[in-house]
Structures are given as structure tokens and as C-alpha cells.
Amino acid sequence: MSMRLCLVLLVSSACTQQQKQAVDENVVATVNGDVVSRADFERELSRESQAMEGSAPRTPEQIEPFKQALLETMVERLVLLQAAKEAQVQVSADEVDRRVLALTSEYPAGTFDTALAQSQTSRTELARRTHDQLVIEKLLAEQVFARVAVTEEQLRRAYDENPDAWVEPEQVHAQQLVVKGLDEAKRLQQLLWQGKKFSDLARKYSLSPDGKVGGDLGFFKRGEMPPAFDDAIFRLPVGGTSEVVSTDYGFHLFRLVERKPARKRELTEVRGALEQKLLAALRAERQVAYVTALREKAQVKVNAPVLLSITGRPSSGGTEP
């Protein structure tokens, strides 16, 4: 065998060996050298697809968008955790316990563990995921959100550019009295004409729960009550009482207590809410930019054959003990 042929065969063999080594069946991707494992990926994919579509079988074409979106999510999560490690972000066990306890309290007694089982999540995995989430939240708070503030100029510009957003529509404050029959409603109407107090009659005769407080409906805008209410009440003068109004609830009498005309709220009135809205938008914008910068710098290698082979259901070795 010639020296040249031996060299070709050696190079070919080395390349084949490198390709075999590169295809690790347990790795979906690496991010700056850290691994996205097949077991973790399959577990999260199964959990997400089950939550969104139930347990119905899915074709490879149907599962592919889930796989691509999940891979991007896991890559982003990993680059953020790596950035947090570099920034020496710390989260204590007590912080994790408090967050898990808060999460547990959102479920009826005795149902939290059932919910965990249904989502294929162990207590150990929940604690780990909670820890990672808190680390990422702290990282963003320190590296991104702490550097974001809303200026007076931004507040004023947002207020001036959206004049319709600050218009408060007309509101009315009304009382109602509801009875079952038309004759009874007309009898009570006669008593009102004779000077009886609306609130006293409502407390005594009204079938509506608000009768206990004199039929007080409070302030409301058009569209917040049934159309028949609006039609009767908004046309009344202050202190005026309506004719008998028939609805599915019974026979009503309404009294207009007070009217607030439409007006534009001043900046001082909406400052707090507007500032929070602008701050949330700025933080979201900066967060996207921060994550994008980390993602662009990251060395991401996707194990395409392994990713292609994943069907959306956990493999036999994919369940956590």
C-alpha cells in the first residue's frame, strides 16, 4: 500500500471517528460547553405539549414547532444562568422555600402534589427549577432593570400622544328597586310620588341583594349594566325616578342619585399607572436586548440527529427518580 493511500485512509478513519464522537445520543445541544440533555429536553417537551394539546397523538410535523421553540427557550435559560454565575448571583435555600410555599398556597389543600404528578414534575425538580428562576430574576433585576428609569419627558410625551386614553366617560350613581310583579311595581311608584324615600322602599321590598343598602348601585359607566338599565338611567335628571322597566330579573324602578360628566384626567391623576406601564415596556425591551446579546455571543451547537429523533414523549430513561 502506498504512503499516500495510507495517509488518506488514516485521515478518513479519524474523521469518521470524530463524527461518531460528535453524535452523543444523550445530548440535544451544548451552550458554551454546558449540556442541554436529551432527558431534560424530552421531559419538558412532553410536559409542554401535554399541557397545550392534551394526550392526543401528534405527528412529527405537529411536534416540530414545539421542539424548536423549546430548544430556544432552554438555550436562553442556560445563557442567563451562565451570566448569573459569572455575575456571582446568589439565591438562598430560604428564598427557594418561600417561593415554593407561595406557589403551593395557590392550590386547594391536598391538590398540589397531584398537580405536580400530572405535570411530570418531582419536588426535587421543582426546587431546582424554582432556584434557577429566582437566579434569573435576580440577574435581570441587577443587570437590566436597575438601570431602567422613566424620565419626566417620557411621561409627558406618552400622556400627550394618547389623549383619548385619559378620557373618563360619563358615569352615573343610581339606585334600583326590583319586584316580581308589575302591579306591585306601580304601587311602589305611587308611594314614591307621594314622597316616600326610595332607599326605605328598596330595603323593605326590593328582591335584589342591593336592596339591603337601599338599592344603591354605586357609580357605573355605559355598558357596565344591562342595556335596559342604561336606557332608563342615563336619560334621567339628577333626583329623577324612572318609569317601571321590565327585564328578565323582574320589574324595576330606578333613581338617579348623581351624575359625573365625561372628563379628561390630568397627568397627576394617571402618573403612577402610566409610569408603571412605561417602566414595564422599557424593562421588557431592555430584557430582550440583553438576552439577545448573550445569545449572539454564545457558542451553541445543536445535535441535529438527536433533536430530529425526539418524538415528544419521554424516553424510558427520561424520568427523574
N, C-alpha and C positions, 0 to 999 in steps of 0.2 A: 504494500500500500504506500502511495506517495506521501511525502511530508505534507503537501498541500491538502490532500484529501483528509488526512488525519486531523489537520487543523480545522477544516470545515466541519467534520463530524464532532470534534470537541466543542466547537462554538455552538453548533446546533443542539448538542446534548445539554450544554449549560443553559441555553435559552429556554429549552423545554422544561428543565428542572426549575428555573426561576418562575416560569408561568405556573407550574404546579404549586410552587410555594406561595405564589401571589393569591391563588384562589383558596382562601380559607373558608370552609363551609360554615363556620361559626361567626363570621364577621360580615356585616352588611356594608359598613363603611368605617373609615378612620378619619378623625378630625384632629389635625396637629399631632398625630400619633396615638390619640385616645380612640378606643374602640366603641362603635355602635354595634352591640352584639345582636346576632340573629334572634336569640331567645327574647331579649328585651323588645326588639322590633316586632316580632310576631305577637308577643303578648299585648303590646299597645295597639297594634293593628287590629287584632281580634276584638279588643275592648272597644275601640272607637267604632269599628264597622258594626258591631252588635248594637251599640247604643244608638246609632243613626238608622239602621235598617232592620233591626231585629235579627232573628236567627235564620232567615231565608237564605238558601244557597246563592252565591254570586259568581258570575263568570269572571275569568281573568281580565277581560276588558272593563268590567264594572269595578273591580277591586284596584285597578291600576292607579286611578286618580287618588285614592286613599293612600296608597303606598308612597306616591311621590310627595304628597302633602305632608305625610307623617315623617318621611325621611328629612325633609327640610326643617320641620319643627324640631326634630331630635338633634339635627346638626346645630341649629341656632341655640338650643338649650345648652349643648355641650360647649359652644364657643363662649357663651355667657358664663358658664360655670368655670371655664378656664380663665376668663378675665377676672372673675371674682377671686379665684385662687391667687392670681398674680397681684391683685389689689389687697390681698390678705383680709377679705371679708369673712367675718366670723358669725356663726349662729349657734346659740347655746341649746342644750337639750331642753331646758325650761321653755324656751321660745317655741320649740317644736311641739312640746306637750301642750302648751296653751293654744296653739293653732289647731291641733288635732281635737282638743277638748271643745273648742268653739265650733268646729265642724260637726262633731258628734251631737252637740246640743241642737243642731238644726233638724235632727231626725226625731220622730216619736220614740219613746222609750222602747228599747229592745230591738229596734229595727236597723241600727247602724251596721252591725256585723252582717246582717242579711244583705244589706246594700253593698257592702264590701265584697261579699262572696259572689253576688250577681255581676259585679264589675271585675271579677277575677283579680282582686287586689288583696294581698295579705296585710296584716298590721305592720309587718316589717317593711314591706314595700311602701305602704302609706307614709310611715315615718320618714323613709328615705326621700320620697318624692316631696313631702312637706318641707323637709330640710332644704332640698335643692331649690324649691320655690321661694322660700324665705331668703336664701342666699342671693338669688337673682333679684328679688325685690329690694334687698339692701344695696346691692351693686348699683341698680338703676337709680335708687334714691340718692346715693352718694356721688355717682359719676355723671348722672344725667340730670335728674330732677332738681338737685340742689343748685344747679347753675341756670335754671329757667325761672324767669320772673316776668310778670306783665307790667308794662310801663303805663303811665298815665295817658300817653299819646295813643297807645294801642287801645286802651279802654274807650277813650273819647272817639276814636275813629270807628270802632266797632259799634258804638252807640249811634253815631251819626249816619253810618252806612245802612243801618237796618231800622228805619223809623217805625215801620209797621209792627216790628216785633215788640215794641214797648207800649202799644195801644191797648188799654184796658177797656174791654167792651162794656156797654151799659149793663148794670146789674140792678136787680130788684130784691127787696126784702118783703116777703109775703107771709100770710097765714092762710091755712085752709081748714075747712070743716067738712068731713065726709060722713054721709049717712047712707043707709041701704035703699030707702025709697024716695021717690020724687015728692010725694005728699009731705013727708017729714022735712025734706029739704026746703020746701016752700014755707012750711010752718016756721022753721028757724029763720028763714029770710024775713018773714013778717016780724019776728021778735027783734031782729037786728034793726029793722026800720023803726021799731018802737023805742030804740035806744039801748037795747041790751048789749053788753060788751061781747065782742067776737071771741075773745080768749076764754071768757067764762062759759059760753055755749060750747066751744070746742072741747074744753075739759070735760064737760058734762055729757055731750052727745057724740062727739066725733069717734069714728071707728078706726081712724088712723093712729099709729103709735105716737105721732107728734101731737095728738090731742092732749097728752099728759102735760105738755108745755104750752098749752093754749093754741095749738095748731101752727106753731112757729116753724116755717120752712127755712129760715135764715136767708142769706143773700145767695142769688144764683144768676147765671147768665143764660141767654137764649140757647136752647139746645141741651141744657143740663136736666131739664124736666120733660115730661111727655108733651108733645105738641099742643094738646088741648089746654094744658096749664099755661104755656107761653101765650097762646092766643087770647086767653081770658085775662091774664095778669098784666102783661106788658102794655095793654091799652088803657088800664085803669089810672085814674088820678090818685095821688097820694091820699090815703084815708078812704078811698072808694072801695065798694064791695061789688063783686061780680053778680051776674045772673046765675041761676043754677046751671052747672056744667055737668054733663053726663059722660062718664068714662067707664072702662071695664072694672074700675075699682069701686064705683058707686056714683052717688050724686054729690057734687062739690059746691061749696061756696068759698070764694077767695077774697081776701082783703089785702090791699097794697099798703104796706107799712112805710116803706122808704124807697127812694129811687136814687141810684148813683149813675150820673150820665157817663158816657164814654169819655176817656181822657188818656193823654199820653203820660206815662210815668217818667219822672225825672231820673237822670243818671244816678243821683244819690240814692234813689229807691232800688235800683237794679244793680248797683255797683257790685255787691257781694256775689250775686248769682252770675253776673256777666264775667267777673274776674275769674271765678271758678271754671266757667265754661272755656274761656280763653286759655287758662292755665292747663286744663286737661288737653286741649288741642295742641298746645305748644309742647307739652310733655310727650304726647303720642308722636308728634313729628320728630322730636329730638331722639326719642327711643328708636324709631325706625332708622334714622340716620346712624345712630350709634351701633345698632345691631348689624346694619348693612356694612359699615366699615369693618367690624370684627369679622363678618362673614367673608368679605372680599380678601382679607389678609390671611384667612385660614387656609391651610393645606388640607383639602377634602378629597379623599379617594373613595369612590363608590365601587363596591364589589358587585358589578353588574350581573354576573351569572347567578349569584346568591339572591340578589334582590328580585331577579326575574323568576326564580324558582319558588318564591314565597306566595302562598295561596290565600292568605288571610285568616287561616286557622292555626292555632299554636301547635307546634310540633310536640312529639311525645316528651322531648327533653326541655320544652319551653316553659313548664310551670315551676313557679318558685316554691321551695319547700316551706 
